[in-house]
Amino acid sequence: MKAIVTFIKNSRKKHGLTQQELAFKADVGLRFLRELERGKTTVQLDKVNVVLNMFGKELGITDKQPENDH
């Protein structure tokens, strides 16, 4: 989730958008976007994809990478 949060926040700033502007353009609530950027783990994944789609990305299923045994 941290990678998604970082990507969205950095992309929003790179495109010169406020949270309010991105929420409006993505058609999600401002509260949702704020919680998403704070890393709230109970966000609705369909809405996460709506926001990611603004930057040409979407969530997908990938194989889990094995954890290092250090």
C-alpha positions as CSV (number, residue, x, y, z in Angstrom):
1,M,0.0,0.0,0.0
2,K,2.9,2.3,0.7
3,A,4.1,2.2,-2.9
4,I,0.6,3.2,-4.1
5,V,0.3,6.0,-1.6
6,T,3.7,7.4,-2.6
7,F,2.9,7.1,-6.3
8,I,-0.4,8.9,-6.0
9,K,0.9,11.7,-3.8
10,N,4.0,12.2,-6.0
11,S,2.0,12.1,-9.2
12,R,-0.5,14.6,-7.9
13,K,2.2,17.0,-7.0
14,K,4.1,16.4,-10.2
15,H,1.0,17.4,-12.2
16,G,0.4,20.5,-10.0
17,L,-2.9,19.2,-8.5
18,T,-4.2,19.9,-5.1
19,Q,-6.0,17.0,-3.3
20,Q,-9.3,18.8,-4.0
21,E,-8.5,19.1,-7.7
22,L,-7.5,15.5,-8.1
23,A,-10.6,14.3,-6.1
24,F,-12.8,16.3,-8.5
25,K,-11.1,15.1,-11.7
26,A,-11.2,11.5,-10.5
27,D,-14.7,11.8,-9.3
28,V,-14.0,10.6,-5.8
29,G,-14.6,12.3,-2.5
30,L,-12.0,14.6,-1.0
31,R,-12.1,12.7,2.3
32,F,-11.4,9.4,0.4
33,L,-8.4,10.9,-1.3
34,R,-7.0,12.4,1.9
35,E,-7.4,9.0,3.6
36,L,-5.8,7.3,0.7
37,E,-2.8,9.6,0.8
38,R,-2.5,8.9,4.5
39,G,-2.3,5.2,3.8
40,K,-5.6,4.2,5.3
41,T,-5.7,0.4,4.7
42,T,-9.5,0.1,4.5
43,V,-10.0,2.2,1.3
44,Q,-12.2,0.8,-1.5
45,L,-9.9,-0.7,-4.1
46,D,-12.3,0.3,-7.0
47,K,-11.9,3.9,-6.0
48,V,-8.1,3.5,-5.7
49,N,-8.1,2.3,-9.4
50,V,-10.2,5.4,-10.4
51,V,-7.5,7.6,-8.9
52,L,-4.6,5.5,-10.4
53,N,-6.3,5.7,-13.8
54,M,-5.8,9.5,-13.7
55,F,-2.1,8.7,-14.1
56,G,-2.4,5.8,-16.6
57,K,-2.1,3.1,-13.9
58,E,-4.2,0.4,-12.3
59,L,-3.9,-2.2,-9.6
60,G,-3.4,-5.8,-10.8
61,I,-2.6,-9.2,-9.5
62,T,1.1,-10.2,-9.4
63,D,3.0,-13.0,-7.9
64,K,4.1,-12.3,-4.4
65,Q,7.9,-11.9,-4.1
66,P,9.5,-14.2,-1.6
67,E,10.6,-12.4,1.5
68,N,14.3,-12.4,2.3
69,D,15.2,-14.6,5.3
70,H,17.6,-12.1,7.0
